[in-house]
Amino acid sequence: TGAEVNPGLINDRKNADQYASRNDKAALNLGVYAADIGYLASYDKTQEAIDYLNATKTLADNLGVIGTFDTEVLKKFESNISNKDSLAKLLNETVQKTDRYLKDDNRNKLASLMVTGSFVEGLYISTGLIKSYPKNILPDDARNLVLTPLMRVVLEQEKSVAELLKMLGSVEQSEPVATIVADLNALDASYRALNIEEQIKNNRADLVLTDNNLVEITRIVEKLRSDITQ
């Protein structure tokens, strides 16, 4: 979008300490911070990204996830800090390694929560960028044109939400899973109400590619994210 980095869209790294004592919160926000690191790295916020990696290491250590967000990863991250593609690859590999570690240790619920946290944070940042994009600089049609690629990204997550629900449906439905599942079901219903695929098939993408159609999706995502990070 060409928008400046918005620090208000990421979770304060100082919050990591309050999550450390609860495995469910630690796993959720391990995912959240991984997405935040990707966002910071894409804007060349080198030191901030490294600071967030250190906060993430605290949560990984408390979860007993050995050898993922460790000193070696920090060194690799620092040495690749100028290459966004390498950073994205390294970050993805680290998250996948953590996911495998938790699953191998029969902690599927925590693995699912980490993936959920990362997905929700990515969607929260995307919808937040659209919501906060200035409305007094460009006419509505020009503004929609600038935001179209980002709106497409948000709208394309309908299938991902369904996959996330399927994944969470396979673990124990205690809190915080039950609340997250209820919100994801509401999000799924909001996507389906837009009838995105049908509109695109009928060459009426213009009917869905406006930020007015994302108001309800944005509201639900904001609630999800608030429940995860508070």
C-alpha positions as CSV (number, residue, x, y, z in Angstrom):
1,T,0.0,0.0,0.0
2,G,3.0,2.3,0.5
3,A,1.8,2.9,4.0
4,E,4.3,3.8,6.7
5,V,5.0,1.1,9.3
6,N,2.3,1.3,12.0
7,P,3.8,0.3,15.4
8,G,0.3,0.3,16.9
9,L,-0.6,-2.8,14.9
10,I,1.9,-5.1,16.6
11,N,1.8,-6.6,20.1
12,D,4.1,-4.9,22.6
13,R,7.1,-7.2,23.2
14,K,7.0,-6.2,26.9
15,N,3.8,-8.2,27.2
16,A,5.8,-11.4,26.7
17,D,6.5,-11.7,30.5
18,Q,2.7,-11.9,31.3
19,Y,2.2,-14.8,28.8
20,A,5.2,-16.9,30.0
21,S,3.5,-18.6,33.0
22,R,0.5,-19.9,30.9
23,N,1.3,-22.4,28.2
24,D,-1.8,-21.6,26.1
25,K,-1.1,-17.8,26.1
26,A,2.6,-18.5,25.5
27,A,1.8,-20.6,22.4
28,L,-0.7,-18.2,21.0
29,N,1.6,-15.2,21.4
30,L,4.6,-17.1,20.1
31,G,2.6,-17.1,16.9
32,V,1.6,-13.5,17.2
33,Y,5.2,-12.3,17.7
34,A,6.4,-14.4,14.8
35,A,4.0,-12.5,12.5
36,D,5.1,-9.2,14.1
37,I,8.7,-10.0,13.4
38,G,7.8,-10.6,9.7
39,Y,6.0,-7.3,9.6
40,L,9.0,-5.4,11.2
41,A,11.5,-7.1,9.0
42,S,9.5,-6.2,5.8
43,Y,10.0,-2.5,6.8
44,D,13.7,-2.9,7.6
45,K,13.1,-2.4,11.3
46,T,16.2,-4.4,12.1
47,Q,16.8,-3.7,15.8
48,E,13.1,-3.9,16.6
49,A,12.8,-7.3,14.9
50,I,15.8,-8.6,16.9
51,D,14.3,-7.3,20.1
52,Y,11.1,-9.1,19.3
53,L,13.0,-12.3,18.5
54,N,14.5,-12.1,22.0
55,A,11.0,-11.7,23.5
56,T,9.9,-14.7,21.4
57,K,12.8,-16.8,22.7
58,T,11.5,-16.3,26.3
59,L,8.1,-17.8,25.3
60,A,9.7,-20.7,23.4
61,D,12.0,-21.4,26.4
62,N,9.0,-21.5,28.8
63,L,7.2,-23.9,26.5
64,G,10.3,-26.1,26.5
65,V,10.8,-25.8,22.8
66,I,14.5,-26.4,22.4
67,G,16.6,-25.3,19.5
68,T,14.1,-23.2,17.7
69,F,14.1,-19.5,18.8
70,D,17.6,-19.9,20.2
71,T,21.0,-18.1,19.9
72,E,21.8,-19.8,16.6
73,V,18.6,-18.5,15.1
74,L,19.3,-15.0,16.4
75,K,22.7,-15.1,14.8
76,K,21.3,-16.3,11.4
77,F,18.6,-13.6,11.6
78,E,21.2,-10.8,12.3
79,S,23.4,-12.0,9.4
80,N,20.5,-12.0,6.9
81,I,18.8,-8.9,8.2
82,S,19.3,-7.0,4.9
83,N,17.7,-9.8,2.8
84,K,13.9,-9.9,3.3
85,D,13.5,-13.1,1.3
86,S,16.1,-14.9,3.5
87,L,14.5,-13.5,6.6
88,A,11.0,-14.7,5.6
89,K,12.4,-18.2,4.8
90,L,14.3,-18.3,8.1
91,L,11.2,-17.2,10.0
92,N,8.9,-19.7,8.3
93,E,11.4,-22.5,8.9
94,T,11.7,-21.6,12.6
95,V,7.9,-21.5,13.1
96,Q,7.5,-24.9,11.2
97,K,10.3,-26.4,13.4
98,T,8.5,-25.2,16.5
99,D,5.2,-26.6,15.3
100,R,6.9,-30.0,14.6
101,Y,8.6,-30.0,18.0
102,L,5.3,-29.5,19.8
103,K,3.5,-32.1,17.8
104,D,6.3,-34.7,18.3
105,D,6.0,-34.0,22.0
106,N,2.2,-34.7,21.8
107,R,1.3,-31.1,22.5
108,N,-1.0,-30.7,19.5
109,K,-3.1,-28.1,21.3
110,L,-0.2,-25.8,21.8
111,A,1.0,-26.3,18.2
112,S,-2.5,-25.4,17.0
113,L,-2.6,-22.3,19.2
114,M,0.7,-21.1,17.9
115,V,-0.4,-21.4,14.3
116,T,-3.7,-19.7,15.2
117,G,-1.9,-16.8,16.9
118,S,0.3,-16.3,13.8
119,F,-2.6,-16.4,11.4
120,V,-4.8,-14.0,13.5
121,E,-2.0,-11.5,13.8
122,G,-1.3,-11.5,10.1
123,L,-5.0,-10.9,9.4
124,Y,-5.1,-8.2,12.1
125,I,-2.2,-6.3,10.6
126,S,-3.7,-6.6,7.1
127,T,-7.2,-5.4,8.1
128,G,-5.6,-2.8,10.4
129,L,-3.6,-1.3,7.5
130,I,-6.8,-1.1,5.4
131,K,-8.8,0.5,8.3
132,S,-6.1,3.0,9.1
133,Y,-5.2,4.0,5.5
134,P,-6.0,7.8,5.2
135,K,-9.4,8.7,3.8
136,N,-8.8,12.3,3.1
137,I,-5.9,12.0,0.6
138,L,-7.4,10.2,-2.4
139,P,-10.9,9.9,-3.8
140,D,-12.7,6.6,-2.8
141,D,-12.1,4.9,-6.1
142,A,-8.4,5.7,-6.2
143,R,-8.1,4.7,-2.5
144,N,-9.8,1.4,-3.2
145,L,-7.4,0.8,-6.2
146,V,-4.3,1.3,-3.9
147,L,-5.8,-1.1,-1.3
148,T,-7.1,-3.7,-3.7
149,P,-4.0,-6.1,-3.4
150,L,-4.3,-6.0,0.4
151,M,-8.1,-6.4,0.3
152,R,-7.6,-9.5,-2.0
153,V,-5.2,-10.9,0.6
154,V,-7.8,-10.5,3.3
155,L,-10.6,-11.9,1.2
156,E,-8.5,-14.9,0.1
157,Q,-8.3,-16.1,3.7
158,E,-11.8,-17.6,3.7
159,K,-10.4,-21.1,3.0
160,S,-7.7,-20.6,5.6
161,V,-10.3,-19.9,8.3
162,A,-12.1,-23.1,7.4
163,E,-8.8,-25.0,7.7
164,L,-8.0,-23.4,11.0
165,L,-11.4,-24.4,12.4
166,K,-10.8,-28.0,11.2
167,M,-7.4,-28.0,12.9
168,L,-8.8,-26.6,16.2
169,G,-11.7,-29.0,16.1
170,S,-9.3,-31.9,16.6
171,V,-8.0,-30.7,20.0
172,E,-9.5,-30.4,23.4
173,Q,-12.3,-27.7,23.4
174,S,-11.4,-26.1,26.7
175,E,-10.5,-22.4,27.0
176,P,-9.0,-20.5,25.2
177,V,-9.8,-22.9,22.2
178,A,-13.6,-22.7,22.7
179,T,-13.8,-18.9,22.5
180,I,-11.4,-18.8,19.6
181,V,-13.5,-21.4,17.7
182,A,-16.7,-19.4,18.4
183,D,-15.1,-16.2,16.9
184,L,-13.6,-18.1,14.0
185,N,-17.1,-19.5,13.2
186,A,-18.4,-15.9,13.2
187,L,-15.6,-14.9,10.9
188,D,-16.3,-17.8,8.6
189,A,-20.0,-16.8,8.4
190,S,-19.0,-13.2,7.6
191,Y,-16.8,-14.4,4.7
192,R,-19.6,-16.6,3.4
193,A,-22.1,-13.8,3.5
194,L,-19.9,-11.9,1.0
195,N,-20.2,-14.7,-1.5
196,I,-16.7,-13.8,-2.8
197,E,-16.1,-16.6,-5.3
198,E,-19.5,-16.1,-6.9
199,Q,-19.0,-12.4,-7.3
200,I,-15.5,-12.9,-8.8
201,K,-16.9,-15.6,-11.2
202,N,-19.5,-13.1,-12.4
203,N,-16.9,-10.4,-12.9
204,R,-18.3,-8.4,-10.0
205,A,-15.1,-8.3,-7.9
206,D,-15.8,-4.5,-7.6
207,L,-18.7,-5.4,-5.3
208,V,-16.5,-7.1,-2.7
209,L,-13.2,-5.2,-3.1
210,T,-14.2,-2.2,-1.0
211,D,-13.2,-1.7,2.6
212,N,-16.9,-1.2,3.6
213,N,-17.3,-5.0,3.0
214,L,-14.4,-5.7,5.4
215,V,-16.0,-3.8,8.4
216,E,-17.5,-7.0,10.0
217,I,-14.5,-9.1,9.2
218,T,-12.2,-6.4,10.8
219,R,-14.4,-6.2,13.9
220,I,-14.3,-10.0,14.5
221,V,-10.5,-10.1,13.8
222,E,-10.0,-7.3,16.3
223,K,-11.9,-9.3,19.0
224,L,-10.0,-12.4,18.2
225,R,-6.7,-10.6,18.5
226,S,-7.7,-8.8,21.7
227,D,-8.7,-12.1,23.4
228,I,-5.3,-13.6,22.3
229,T,-3.1,-10.8,23.5
230,Q,-4.8,-9.6,26.7
